[in-house]
Amino acid sequence: MSDQQVIPSIYEHGERCRDVSGFVLFSTGAAGSAHVMAHRALDQARCELGYQLLGAWLDGRAGMDSDWVHLQWHMAVFELALNHWNAAFTRFQEEILPTAATTEQALTDAPALLWRLSLAAQGPVELPWQPVRLTALARMRRPSSPYVELHNLLALAGAGDIASLDQWLQGRAPLARSRSEALVARMAVALRAYAAGEFESAATVLTNVVPYIGAIGGSRAQNQLFAQLTQAARRSASAIDSLSFYLKAA
């Protein structure tokens, strides 16, 4: 596959531009063109090329709105795919966290990237969850789309805020009025279990729910996180089982 199969997509425009899953992408203006290119590279598993092209586009530009934050999220995803963890973390701190801590322009991208950083880390790592958690809690006082609410819950789980997850489950989960809201409620159960270290329960729920996550919203690139969470929960559950077996045999 030649570079020409990806590069022309940077000029692709139109309201109905979709990713490989059928999700409609924002594609207007220069930022929209860069966004489409990033998705094409991810959908074609060409992270090195996407890293080069998007990095060149971002170089010399600045911003703080949701489109800018989302493009920075894409760049960090490329960096993580290429094992540039420190670069992705620095990008989060410099380009996403200031917006996430002071506005609602990063409600999905900030918690999603922190989770990706956590899952990709080589060992235990301290990440700046608290500002993201506080923004999520403030947003949860008002109605949100199911996809935004899912990411608010991601922020709580990443911060280890089990009390707030329990409060949400007690007050909001029983009120689910649609399939997407019911899926969010199931994801809240899984995230609560994961945050509490109940990895087998988390893996079971995630395995059952994640195949339908697209019904809540999001692109294929965004929703890959939930497959990664499922795999991480399974690995942690297996490690605990192995340790328990070893201790019993000792």
Disulfide bonds with the S-S distance in Angstrom:
none
